[in-house]
Amino acid sequence: MTPSTVTPSGNPLARRAIIKGAGLGLIAGALADRLPAKAAMEGGDIWSREYWAKKGDVPLWMFRKRVGAPKKGEAPRPVLFFVHGSSVTSRAFDLNVPGKGEYSVMNEFARNGFDCWTMDHENYGKSGRTSGNSDIASGVEDLKAAVKVVAQETGREKFHFLGESSGALRAGAYAMVAPERIDRLVFAAFTYKGEGSPTLTKRAEQLDYYRSHNMRKRDRDMIRSIATRDKPGTSDVAAIEALADVEMQFGDQIPTGTYLDMTANLPVVHPEKVLAPVLLVRGEYDGIATVADLEDFYNQLPNGDRQFVILPGTAHSVTLAINRQLFWHVTRAFLTMPTPIAT
């Protein structure tokens, strides 16, 4: 199955900027030898470590994976920072599903030579609990604190960011205020203005609740709905149950801030202020944003180094889809593209 691409009409420059779906396999093959330290990564043991950042008095849990422990004097590897969404923690990027193959996108990209990082945002997972609602603006402040740790530990000053759902909004909002920290951006399950979105229309029915409450209920059924609300069968039931198992250890309450932003405050990411190269990835059946909504965002991006890819047979969460390898493929190709020659 080959990923398809959307070509905005009436924009020849945009059309040339998009990688055509039919050619993705050829391009990825040509780039295989350019993957960072690929030969050294294959077969190596994955090393991991926990870290803590501080946002004022709020402790923020961070997690890192790469092949092999860091060694003094070695060249730094490209950093890929994963940003989680509204209803799950960073465990979604490092999931173990016995008997179902690799589900940890952090493992996958560590084996391809990346230094992979993620974090739990305020009021999520192992991070500190406050009375706030952990909205997009709060997430930006979390990322500001986290990148100080990443820079100190890796020696790098610019990083790739990959965000899914409201994690993409967090990453995009951060990119607007800290462009000097951004290398390349991957926005999965992104939404711009939210116009025509079935998911956001349904969610807006609870807008008064989000305005008056900083936390909401999140039980196993709610986590299951992430994989079933758009197109049942696009995610393996075993994967979603494994996700629910690890998520429920953190309780049945989750912040409302990103839901409030996505139903009442869009857009929170303004394309003209996102200066880095961008890959927009949409699942074929994703109800969080229409193709037209994403085309609008894509066409306003100022950097000509941009791509918009639709992945067949996937819905909202492309990282947990049965066809997740399509997501790995297009992301890896985008992150390892040669630097364009100015013409």
N, C-alpha and C positions, 0 to 999 in steps of 0.2 A: 504494500500500500504506500503510495507516494504522497507526501505532504503537498497541499495545494496552496497557491498564493492568490491574494487579492490585488488586482491592479486598479488603482483609482483612475476613473475615466477623465479624459481631458487634461492629463498631466504627463507629457512625454518624459520629462526629467524624472518624475516619480517612477514611471514604468521602468526606466533603465536602472533605477536604484534598487528595485526589488529583485531578489534571486528568484528566477522562475522555478516552480515546483519540479518540473520535469528534469531540470538540470541539477537538482540538489545532490543527488547521489554522485554525479561526476565531480562536482565541486568539492564535496567532502572527501572523495578519494584523492583528489589532487592536494588537499590540505593535510592528509594523514601524516606525512612526514614532517609537517610543521607543528604538530601538536607538541606542547612544551614537555621536553624530557620524556616523550612517550615510551621509548625503548627501556629507559631506566625504571619507569613506573610499572610496567607489566610484570605481574608476579610478585611485586613487593608487598610487604606487610603495611597495612594502614595504621598509622599512628594517630592518636587523638588526645585532646586535653581540654579541660574546662578552664575558663577564665571568668573574671568579674570586672565589669565596668561600673562606674559610679556616675549617676546623674543627680547631682546634689547629694541628698541623703538616700536616694533610691538605688539599691544594688541591682545590677542587671547581669543576668547569667549569660555567658557566651560559651560557644563550643567550636572546636577546630578539628579538622581531619585533613590529613595529607599522607602520601606514601613516604614512610620513613620519618624519624624524628629530625627536627632541624639540626643542622651542623654548623658550627662556627666557620665563617669564611665562605660558605656556599652561596651561589647566586640565588637571590630570592625568586620564588616561583610566582606566577600571576595569581592574584588573590580573587576568589569568587565568593561574594558575600550573599547569603540567602536570607530573604526577608519574608516572614510568615504573614498569614492573613488574619481575618477577624475571629474565626471560630476555633482555630487550632494553634498549637505552639510550634516551635521549631522542630518538634519530633516528626512532623510531616516530611521533612527533608532527609531524615535518617531512619526510615522505617525498616524493620525486619519482619518479613512475612515468610515463615518457614515453608519450604516446598514450592514457592511461587516465583523463584528467581529474584534478581536484584531489584529492590525497591528504594534503596538509599541513593538519592541523587547526589548526596555528598560523597559516598563511596565511588560512584561512577566518575565524577569529575576529579576526585583525588587520583584515581588510577590514570586519568588523562593528563596528569601533571599540574593540576591546580592546587593551590593552598586554600581549602574550603573553610569558611567561617559562617556561623549563624548566631542568633541570639533569641532569647525570650524577651519580648517587650514588657514594659511595666504592666503589672497585674496579670501576667501570663506565666505559666510554667513555674520555673524556679526563681524568677525575678521577684523583686519586692512588691508588696501590696500597699496601695495607697487608696485614698478616697476619690481619685480621679477616674475618668472614663476612658483613658488611653486612646484618644482620638488620633487622627493623622498627624496633627501638630506635635502631639506628645511623642509619637513614633519618630518624627524627625529629630527631636532632642535625644531620644534613645540612640539613634544612629550616630549622632555627633559624638556622644560619649564612647560608643563602641569603636569607631574608627581610630580613636586615639590609641586604644589598646592594640588594634591590628597594625597600625603604623609602627608602634614601638616593638612589637614582636616580629614583624616581617621585614622591616626596613623599607617598605614601600610607602609611597605617598598617594598613589592612585589605585583604585580597585574597580573590578567588575561587580555589578549588583544585579541579582536576579530576585524579583519579587513576584509573588503569586497573589491574585485577587487584591485585597486591600494592602497586602505587602508590596504590590506593584505601585500602589498609590503612595505608600510610605517612601519607597525608593525614589519615585519620581519627584515627590515634594522635597526630599533631601537633595536630589540632584539640582533643583532650582536654586537652593541656597548655598550649596557647596560644590559648584562645578569643577573646582580644582581637584576634588577628590575622586572624580568619576573617570573611568576608562571607557567601558561599554556597559549598556543597560539592557536587560531582558525583562520585559513586562509580560507576564502570563496572566490570563483571565483579568485583564485590565478593563476599566471603564472610564470614559471621559466625562460626558455630560449625563449619561444614563438614559437618554431619550429612547423610548420604545423598549426598555428592558423589562421583560416579564418578571425577573427575579426582584428587581428594585421596586417595581410597581406593587408586588405582593408585600414586600418588606415595608413599604411606606405605610401600610395599614396600621403598623405599630409605632408610627412616628411619635405620637404623644408619649408613649411609654419610654422611648429612647431619650426624649427631651427631659423626662422627669426621673429617670433611673440611670445610674452609672453602671449597673451590672444587669445581666440577663441570664435566663436559664439555658444551660447547654447540657443535654443528656445524650445518651447513646443514639436515640432516634434522630436527634438533631444532627449529630455527626454523620450518621448514615445518609441523611437527606442531601448532604453535600454531593454524594455520588449518584443519587437517584432522582433529584428534582428535575433535571433537564432530560436525561436519556438513560434510563436503567440499562445496565449491561455494559456500559462503557468503562466501568471499574469493577475489579474482582471483589466479590463480597468478602473474601478472606482478608484482603488488604484493608478494607474499611473497618472490619472488626478488629484487626490488629491496631489500627489507628485509634479506634475508640478505647481499646484496652490501655494504651499508653496515655491517652489524653485524660481519661477519667480519674487517674491518680491525682490530678490537680483540682478535682472538685467539679461541681456541676454549675458553676457560675463563671461568666466570661464578660469582659467589658462591652459596653454599648457604643463607645465613641466612634468607631469606624462605621458602624451601621448608621449612626446619626449623620455622619459626614456623607455617606453614600446615598442617603435618601433625602437630605435637606440642603447639603452644602456643595454639591458638585457644580462646576469642576474644581477640584483641589490641586490638580496638576495642569499647568498651562503650557501647552506645547512650545510656544515661542520662547519659553524660558528654559527649556531642556536642550542643552547645547551638545551633549554627547551623542555618539552613535546609539541608535535604538533598534531593538528587535521587538516587535509586537507579535505575540503568539496568542491565537484564539482557538479554542476547541470548536469543532464544527457545530456542536449542539449547545454551546455555552449560552445561558440565558441572562448573564450579567451585563452584556453589552451587545448591541447589534453591529453588524458589519459596517453600516453607515456611520455609526458613532465612532468606531475606531478609524475608519477612513478619514473622517473629519480631523481627528487628532493627528493621524499620520501625515496628512497633507500640509499641516502647519508646522511640522518639525523643521527647524532651520538647518540641520545637518543632513547633507545629501547621503551620508552613509547610514541608511536606514532600510529596514525590511519589515514587511507585514506578511505573516504566514498563518494560514488556517490548517489545523491538523485534523484529518479525517478520523472518524470513529472515536472522537474524544469529546468531553463535555467541559465542565467548569475546571476541575482539578486535573491539569495535564500531568502534574508530577506523580499522581497516583492512578493514572489511566492504565488500562490494559495495553494501550498503544503508547505508553510513556517513552519507549525508545525513539519514537518519532520526535518527541520533544528534546531528548538528549541530542539527537542528530542535528537538528537545526540550530540548537543553542551552541553546540560544540563548533559547528562550522562558522557561526557568527563571531564567536569569541576568538577564534584563531585565524580570522581573515588577515591577509597581509595589509599593511598600511597602504592606503591608496596613494598613488603618485599624482601630485597636483598637476592639473592641466589648464 
